[in-house]
């Protein structure tokens, strides 16, 4: 791993609602129709509560999210909330659809998406990927996936019988 002082601070912002305006308009129309239905059918107080719940559930889509990678760690700014994670808690990273996950585990596990930090990437992500490749050591190959020794599936005794030994 290189010295963290060698790596510059890199920041970017992702705003999913602005990236796909047609989807944003369709979702907004649906949400307004749902809130009107809730207000007319139940009560306007229920519509206000529903609007608050929907806002909390969808704020990462409708509001911009800022990311900063520095020598101290990762900073995620979700408009109302800001999180800072130190590099000491992470071991590796991997790509996902539309982003990357920085994981606290050195090997792949089903807990990666629950314990890791998911960062959304902009369309041009080359600088971010290069920064992470410099920050983290290259992955250690898994011994179970070695290509130099083919696995015949035979146990030691079967091999001895086949060779006459």
Secondary structure, 3 states (H helix, E strand, C coil): CCCHHHCCCEEEEECHHHHCHHHHHHHHHHHHHHHHHHHHHCCHHHHHHHHHHHHHHHHHHHCCEEEEECCCEEEEEECCEEEEEEHHHCCEEEEECCEEEEECCCCCCCCHHHHCEEEECCCCCHHHHHHHHHHCCCCCCCHHHCCCCCCCCCCHHHHHHHHCC
